[in-house]
Amino acid sequence: MSTRILPVVGDADAARSITTLLSQLPDAEPAAPVGDSTSLIDTLARLAAESIDELPEVVLVHERIGPVPALELIREVALRFPAVGVILVTTDAGPGLFAAAMDSGARGLVGLPLSYEELAQRVQAAAAWSVGVRRHLGQGADVFTGPGGTVITVSGAKGGVGTTMVAVQLALAARASGMNTALADLDLQAGDIASYLDVQFRRSIVDLASIQDISPRVLQDAVYLHPSGIGMLLAPGEGERGEEVNERSVRQIVSALRNRYEVVVIDCGTQMNSANAAAIEMADTTLLLTTPDVVSVRAAKRMVRLWDRLQIRKAEETVIVVNRHNRSTEIQPPLIERITSTRVARVTIPANFKELQAAVDAGRMQDLESKSTVKQAMWGLAGELGLVRAPEGGEKNTKLKGDRGSVGVLRGRSRQQD
């Protein structure tokens, strides 16, 4: 049986060298190299959508791959495609990096310059492991193998701009169009999605924080299935427990949700910490809500600059959503776009709280009347973002997707406010 090997190398000279050596391995079937992390994930997702047997047994990740750093890429592949054996190719073969690579989910490490014997040994071991995992999967093991859905985060420039309401309505719109949808609350100290949808549920995101491998069954136990059909992962009832959710756990949780649902909407609140920063980094689309007033727009500008300084998300990859818009105000979307150096969503949400008050007070946002101009705007925003399934024969919505390749980490920083 031949071993399919997919090299992931950004440098052309290194790619030729690795491909040449791979072609000399017995029973090896090397594929054409992919040049960046995004291409790798897209390729694996496409193959996994056909069948797990279409995936390569071994993926070789070069240390200088980008835009996602090598160890982060290995972690994502290990979480989303557990039947693939990943090997890190690096000039630093020391014990420190070896331990870090194993913690990320690698099945081996090969030092540069490449040695035929070492490469053959590592590839053979990773391939044998991959074959064993696939045999186990064939017996109905409970693991993720799907290609993954769209993740969108919703953050507020400051408190009170409507972040949770927009997140809830985006999820409701996606579900109403037939999309399998999850709504997660990462406003860990003050999350209130449960109140907006009249939910009482004892489990929360904290129940997943200490779990190393989140299987579909474990995820299902922590998710509340709302009558609307949305899967809800709630913030803890005791705000202090939010500190148990860290960057590592969020990356695993978001990956698990991405592989279970077509659309994942995450309410990140208004305060920055390492947990919601990780979600924003991983998102396909990042929304930042503001209202058309000086204080809010200044807060939005500060948040955009904060994300850029900490390498969480570039300004051009952020989509500003204007809530409580009024054509008579001096601050209009084009001005907000210039001030924040972002792009502003075409759909703005009008200022008409009277339409919302009854549903908000009752905690039943799912019952908001369809004729509400505010609801129509928020569902129109979902359409603009590509979160709803287009009717058969109609044109598909175009997604405003940011580049997931910009990955930075909040290291050594705890809660940072806007």
Secondary structure by P-SEA (a helix, b strand, c coil): cbbbbbbbcccaaaaaaaaaaaaaccccccccccccaaaaaaaaaaaaaacccccccbbbbccccccccaaaaaaaaaaacccbbbbbbcccccaaaaaaaaaacccccccccccaaaaaaaaaaaaaaaaaaaaaaaaccccccccbbbbbbbbbccccccaaaaaaaaaaaaaaacccbbbbbccccccccccccccccccccccccccccccaaaaaaaccccccccccccccccccccccccaaaaaaaaaaaaacccbbbbbccccccaaaaaaaaaccbbbbbbcccaaaaaaaaaaaaaaaaacccccccbbbbbccccccccccaaaaaaaacbbbbcccccccccccaaaaaaccccccccccaaaaaaaaaaaaacccccccccbbbbbbcccccccccccccccccc
